[in-house]
Amino acid sequence: PTSLFPPTVPNAATNEMRKIVGTYYQDVEYGYFTELGYASARLLVDLIRRAGDNADRAGVLATARSLTSYDTGGFTNPNRPINLTPGVEHPRDMIIVRMQGSKWVQDSGWLPPR
């Protein structure tokens, strides 16, 4: 339920995703679902690290439930971490991209919804 940075537009987050995913899979079509899966895996790894010595199922779930916000590392607006408070929907910020030659390039910063 949030907007993701377009996976075909280079930035620090998508470059990291391509580097890590490309290490294990060379024939990947980078799209929304690839990025969503990567961002989800990144969150899970972060939850396991935060759980520390309590990294069993219960510990990871407790850690996840304790979060009130989460910074996706550039896949969403870094100036507004995702609000995980129950019942609160995160605003869907967006950016404008344009085609330059055969590649998508970022044409604006993060824009709040109207």
N, C-alpha and C positions, 0 to 999 in steps of 0.2 A: 504493500500500500504506500509506496513512495516512488519518487522519480529517481532513476539511476542516470549517471553520466553516460552519454552514448558510447558504447564499447568500441566503435570504429573511429572515435576522435581521440588522438593521443593526449594523454595527461599522465601525471605520476601514477594514478591508480590503475588506469587501463594498461599502461606500460608494464607495471608490476604484474598485473594479471597475465598479460601475454608472455612475459618471461617465465613465470612459474608454471602456467598451464602448458606452454610450449616445451618445457623441460620433459613433460610426460606424454604429451600428445602433439604430434607435428601437423596432423591434418585436421585442424579445428576451424570451424566457421564461427568467428566471434560475433555473437549477437546478444540480444537481451537475456536469453535463458542461460547462455554461457556465463555472462556477467552476474546474473542473479545467483547461480550455483556457486560461483567463485566467492561472491560477497557473503553468501551463507556459510560456506566453509571457513572463510576468514573469521566470521563471528564465532563459530563453534570452537576454532582453535584458540581464540582470545578468551572465551568462557572457560575452557579447560585450563589455560594458563592462570586465569584469575582464581579458579577454584583451588589451585595449588595442591596441597596434600589431600584435599577432599575432592579429588577429581573422579569420583565414582558418579553414577547416574544421579543420585540424590544431591550430591555436592554441586554438580554442574547445573542441575535444575534450580537449586537454591541461589546459585550465583546469577543465573539468568533472571530469576524473579526479583533479584535485588537491584537490577539495573533500572534506572529511570531515564537514561539517555544513552545514545551510542553514536560514536563518530566512526563512519564507515571508511575512513582513510581516503576520501576524495571521490567515492562513488556517488555520494550525495553531497549537498551543500555543506562544506566543512564549517561554515559560519553558523550553521543551525543543526547541531546533532539531532538525530532522530529521537523524538520524545516517545518513550516506551511506557508512559503512565497509562494504566488501564482506562479505556474509554476516551482517550485523547487521540485524535487522528493527526498524523504528521502532515504539515503543508507540503504540497507537491511543487517545490521550486523547479524552475526549468532554466535551460540555457538555450541560446539560439546557435545553430550550426548552419554552415553553408557548404556547398560543393565548390571546391577549388581544384580545377583540373579533374582528376579522378578520385580525389580524397575529400572526406568531410573534415572541416576545420571549425574550431570554436570561434564564434563571432560575437559573443557577449559573455559577461560574467553571469553568476547565478541570479535569476530574477524571481522575486516572490510572486505567489499567485495573486490575482486581483480579487 
